[in-house]
Amino acid sequence: MPTPTPLKQSGDPRLDDVWARLATVSDPELDESVADMGFVESVEIGADDQVRIGLRLPTFWCAPNFAFLMAHDMREAVESLDWVNRAEITLKDHCHAEEINRGVGSGHSFAETFPGQATAELDELRLTFRRKAFQGRQEVLLRRLLADGFTAAQLCDMRIGGLVVLELADADGALMCQRYLEIRGEFGGPAEDSDGAFTTSEGEALSPENFTEYLKDLRRVRMNAAFNANMCRSLLQTRYGKAGE
Amino acid sequence: MYKTDEGEEIFVVDAHIHLWDARPENQRNIHGAQFINCFHDYHKALSPAEYLWTAEKFQHYGSDTLYEDLFVNGYADMAICQPTYLKEFYNTGFNTTEQNSELRDKYPERIILNGAFDPRDGEPGLEALEALVETYGVHGVKLYTAEWHGDSKGYKLSDPWAKRYLEKAQSLGIKNVHVHKGPTILPLNRDSFDVADIDDAATDFPELNFIVDHVGLPRLDDFCWIATQEKNVYGGLAVASAFVHARPRYFAEMMAELLFWVGEDKLLFASDYGIWQPKWLIEKFMAFEMPEDLKAETGVDLTPEAKRKILGLNAAKLYGIDVDAKKATLGAA
């Protein structure tokens, strides 16, 4: 495999394209972008439009299935840029770095990468954590709207169309809303403007009677992801120092 | 023994401690080095600055340091020594029951010694378990389901062989099963931290108590759900309790969840020593008060009564410790 020679990196506008694509890739367990988490150690663009990306994780033992998903999704996201010839992801300091780098680099599936150790692909795992991401995003938005004065009954009745045009006063609120709408099409049943904005992940309508209990269930899921993200940030910083150091 | 400002004496059981040997000469391979490095990162990430250890001290601190840190400075009356064999990573093991038994023999009033088994050892392992209970008189076991074993990178408590071992353990008088969920369980395409197998085992063995280390982290949400369904599932607070210093708000939110779902009767204080030291953990835990907004939202509080249960009374109940008699024995010593 030819090794791309790094060009002068700063000021190359294509780097921004790469980082923008990486920002769309999530750690499935945390529902946070790999870029925001500090997992992207380096981005280099080679002479032949090859992009080399260094991936680092909080521990040597981070689950290989999630590591594979991130490396795979990063390659796919960056290669979706027109000018990119190839994106090479190099996971470092990890118990399964060799297998994952070879597997993702060769376009192998997870089961092909770990023959005998994986009995199936990662679709079900991805779905499980994507559902938790839906619940977590829904919970923060519901709490925000309750704090803004909406009642449980109003939220149970709200339509997607109504949520789309809702003007939230600040950037935080707008982002919560945007992130929820992005994932609402994947869970919660039909997602036309006339459909309910807030449904369970299975598509059941919420009722004001069980609303409080429902929120407590979601809170547990969101708390867990937030706690894990915090732990991961702390460990990453301990392992590699602050970004840029 | 922790004494409050009002003079009340709080009985403390540290439910999860280790005495390990991770020195380079005992490391069998790169995994042995990476395993202790990872523990050291946890130590550095969450400890107060004045409690930080160097890599060398962290690899091997010895029984005298342990006694000092736990029972002289650290307020603990008793501690439960949990073995972690890791023979794939360390020549003589990381901390085995045999190694730990020296500590128990040195401090028999202080140390509760737990054993371990691995269902992948098959028939010979069942006999070894019997010999282990006979030799060391243990009433609890620590299971590390992610431990490597030949080609296997882990097992589940719902595996048929695991059930045979649990049956055997119960027949030998084992009451308490501590379970650590770790990151490398086969098959690799499943969620390796999944705690669902504990649900199965707890239902099948209602006479056993299952203490889930680290309250199921990083699957706290699923653990909480299981612990509400199963009356014999408990949560060990190692790792979670360390957040009280560096991330108090997260600690508060997590405790609120745990108190709401699991309840104050089913949580056990644990330091995971030598990763963290009980002295600062307990001082900060005792000083901690649940923020008003969380109290209002979840309806739970970390009351003095809850703190007493979590710090020692719950573990005493599980291990059949007569707290008053033990206080008298230790006080007279």
Interface residues (C-beta under 8 A of the other chain):
Chain A: E29 T59 F60 W61 C62 A63 P64 N65 C95 F110 A111 F114 Q117 A118 T119 A120 E121 L122 E124 L125 T128 F129 K132 K216 R219 R220 V221 M223 N224 A226 F227 N228 N230 M231 S234 L235 Q237 T238 R239
Chain B: H31 Q34 F35 N37 C38 D41 Y42 K44 A45 L46 K153 G182 P183 T184 L186 P187 L188 N189 R190 D191 S192 F193 L217 P218 R219 L220 D221 C224 W225 A246 R247 Y250 E253 M254 E257 F260 W261 T298
